[in-house]
Amino acid sequence: MQKVLTILNISLEFKSPLMKQINEKKAKIYNFGKFAGILTEEENRFTFRYDENYSGQPISLSMPTSNKEYFLKTFLPFF
């Protein structure tokens, strides 16, 4: 099984005193060479969303292909 992980680091800083600095890491997830979706690491969780054009096998049986967003408390070993 070929999976490729591409890491993108994004840091946003807002000038408003009401907004805090947001540090976000994103990874492009490929499954068997096809772009499957984006994995995002936020403060205390991970989120994964399949790309709207992805029609391949699911990344995991616990995460069937759909247009919903999956919220994860820990980094799962299949990524």
C-alpha positions in Angstrom: 0.0 0.0 0.0 1.5 3.3 -1.1 0.7 6.4 1.0 2.5 9.7 0.6 2.5 12.5 3.1 3.3 16.1 2.2 3.5 18.5 5.1 2.5 22.2 4.7 3.1 24.6 7.6 0.8 27.6 7.9 1.1 30.3 10.5 -1.5 33.1 10.6 -1.2 36.2 12.9 -4.1 38.5 13.4 -3.5 42.2 14.3 -6.7 42.4 16.4 -6.2 42.0 20.1 -9.3 39.7 20.2 -7.7 37.2 17.8 -4.8 35.0 18.9 -2.0 33.6 16.6 -3.1 30.5 14.8 -0.5 27.8 14.0 -1.8 25.1 11.8 -0.1 22.2 10.1 -1.6 20.6 7.0 -0.7 17.4 5.1 -1.8 16.3 1.7 -2.8 12.6 2.0 -2.3 10.3 -1.0 -3.7 6.8 -1.2 -2.3 4.5 -3.9 -0.9 7.6 -5.7 -4.3 9.5 -5.7 -4.8 12.7 -3.8 -7.3 11.6 -1.0 -7.6 14.7 1.2 -6.2 17.1 3.8 -5.1 16.2 7.3 -4.9 19.3 9.6 -3.3 19.5 13.0 -4.8 22.2 15.2 -4.2 22.9 18.9 -5.5 19.8 20.5 -6.8 17.7 17.6 -6.5 16.5 14.1 -9.1 16.8 11.3 -9.3 14.9 8.0 -11.5 15.7 5.1 -11.5 13.7 1.8 -11.1 15.8 -1.3 -14.4 16.2 -3.1 -13.0 14.6 -6.3 -11.6 11.5 -4.5 -13.2 8.3 -5.5 -10.7 5.7 -4.4 -10.6 3.3 -1.4 -11.0 4.8 2.1 -7.9 5.7 4.1 -9.3 3.5 6.8 -12.3 1.3 7.4 -13.2 3.5 10.3 -13.2 6.6 8.0 -15.4 5.7 4.9 -15.1 8.0 1.9 -17.6 10.9 2.4 -17.8 14.6 2.4 -17.9 15.0 6.2 -15.0 16.0 8.3 -13.4 13.5 10.7 -12.2 14.8 14.1 -9.4 12.9 15.7 -7.9 13.4 19.2 -4.6 11.6 18.3 -2.6 11.0 15.2 -3.7 7.7 13.9 -1.1 5.1 12.6 -2.6 4.7 9.1 -1.5 8.3 8.2 
